[in-house]
Amino acid sequence: MSAQQVEGIDPSVPPSGPGCVECGRTGSWWVHLRRCAECGHVGCCDDSLNTHATKHAAATGHPLIQSFEPGEDWYWDYRTQAFATGPELAAPHSHPLDQTVPGPADRVPRDWQRLLQERA
């Protein structure tokens, strides 16, 4: 493998969209977004109600995610449960800057913080 080729990462694959794929289908909302480094699937983080990024990794065996938040480029490796490094992925590198966190704004309930606390 070359320096740009890392197992579990395909830098040529664009993200699946501007938000969590599954939350988009169900009308749900998320706290932060994570992008699968292998297939581009965008899912919600483990601080979100639905934890779709982790569920995607478990279902597919894709081991690495990258933050899909503006200004963040860190990777997480589910195999080692540690931060990792990798190449720059295909653009865009984050959700749109005008997208709220949590988001999307029109789906976030007023009591979102309580809902997250109850889940914990």
C-alpha positions as CSV (number, residue, x, y, z in Angstrom):
1,M,0.0,0.0,0.0
2,S,1.2,3.5,-0.8
3,A,1.2,6.3,1.8
4,Q,-2.1,7.4,0.5
5,Q,-3.7,4.0,0.7
6,V,-4.9,2.9,4.1
7,E,-7.0,-0.1,4.8
8,G,-10.6,1.0,5.4
9,I,-10.2,4.3,3.6
10,D,-11.2,5.2,0.1
11,P,-10.2,8.9,-0.4
12,S,-12.0,9.1,-3.8
13,V,-15.5,8.4,-2.4
14,P,-17.6,11.5,-1.7
15,P,-19.9,11.8,1.3
16,S,-23.4,10.4,0.9
17,G,-24.9,13.8,1.6
18,P,-25.1,16.8,4.0
19,G,-26.7,14.9,6.9
20,C,-27.3,11.5,8.5
21,V,-28.7,9.1,5.9
22,E,-31.0,7.3,8.2
23,C,-32.1,10.3,10.2
24,G,-33.0,11.9,6.8
25,R,-35.2,8.9,6.0
26,T,-37.0,8.9,9.3
27,G,-37.3,12.7,9.9
28,S,-35.0,12.5,13.0
29,W,-32.2,14.9,14.0
30,W,-28.6,14.6,15.1
31,V,-26.0,16.3,17.3
32,H,-22.8,15.8,15.2
33,L,-22.0,14.0,11.9
34,R,-19.5,11.3,11.1
35,R,-18.4,10.1,7.6
36,C,-17.4,6.5,6.8
37,A,-13.9,6.7,5.4
38,E,-14.6,3.6,3.2
39,C,-17.9,4.2,1.5
40,G,-18.8,7.9,2.4
41,H,-21.9,7.0,4.4
42,V,-22.8,10.0,6.7
43,G,-24.2,9.0,10.0
44,C,-25.0,10.7,13.3
45,C,-22.5,10.5,16.2
46,D,-22.7,8.5,19.4
47,D,-23.9,11.6,21.3
48,S,-27.0,11.6,19.0
49,L,-30.1,9.7,19.8
50,N,-29.7,7.1,17.0
51,T,-25.9,6.6,16.8
52,H,-26.1,5.7,13.1
53,A,-22.4,6.1,12.3
54,T,-21.5,3.4,14.8
55,K,-24.4,1.2,13.7
56,H,-23.2,1.5,10.1
57,A,-19.7,0.5,11.1
58,A,-21.0,-2.5,13.0
59,A,-23.3,-3.6,10.1
60,T,-20.7,-3.2,7.3
61,G,-17.4,-3.8,9.1
62,H,-16.1,-0.5,7.8
63,P,-13.6,0.4,10.5
64,L,-12.8,4.1,10.2
65,I,-14.9,7.3,10.4
66,Q,-13.9,10.9,10.0
67,S,-15.6,13.9,11.6
68,F,-18.0,15.6,9.2
69,E,-18.1,18.8,11.2
70,P,-16.6,22.1,9.9
71,G,-13.0,22.6,10.8
72,E,-12.5,19.0,12.0
73,D,-10.5,16.3,10.2
74,W,-9.8,13.6,12.8
75,Y,-10.4,9.9,12.2
76,W,-11.7,7.3,14.7
77,D,-10.8,3.7,14.4
78,Y,-13.6,1.3,15.7
79,R,-11.1,-1.6,15.8
80,T,-8.7,0.1,18.3
81,Q,-11.2,2.5,19.8
82,A,-8.7,5.3,19.3
83,F,-8.0,8.3,17.1
84,A,-6.3,7.5,13.8
85,T,-4.7,9.3,10.9
86,G,-5.5,9.1,7.2
87,P,-5.4,11.0,3.9
88,E,-7.7,13.8,2.9
89,L,-11.1,12.5,1.7
90,A,-13.0,13.7,-1.3
91,A,-14.9,17.0,-0.9
92,P,-17.0,18.2,0.7
93,H,-15.3,17.8,4.1
94,S,-18.2,18.8,6.3
95,H,-21.9,19.5,6.4
96,P,-22.9,22.9,5.1
97,L,-21.7,25.7,7.3
98,D,-25.2,27.1,7.7
99,Q,-26.5,23.7,9.0
100,T,-27.3,24.0,12.7
101,V,-25.8,21.9,15.4
102,P,-27.8,20.0,16.5
103,G,-29.6,19.8,13.2
104,P,-31.3,20.2,11.0
105,A,-33.0,23.1,12.8
106,D,-36.5,22.3,11.6
107,R,-36.3,18.8,13.2
108,V,-34.6,19.4,16.5
109,P,-37.2,19.3,19.3
110,R,-37.2,22.0,22.0
111,D,-36.4,19.5,24.7
112,W,-33.4,17.9,22.8
113,Q,-31.0,18.1,25.7
114,R,-33.5,16.3,28.0
115,L,-34.0,13.6,25.4
116,L,-30.2,13.0,25.2
117,Q,-29.9,12.9,29.0
118,E,-32.7,10.4,29.3
119,R,-31.0,8.2,26.8
120,A,-27.7,8.2,28.7
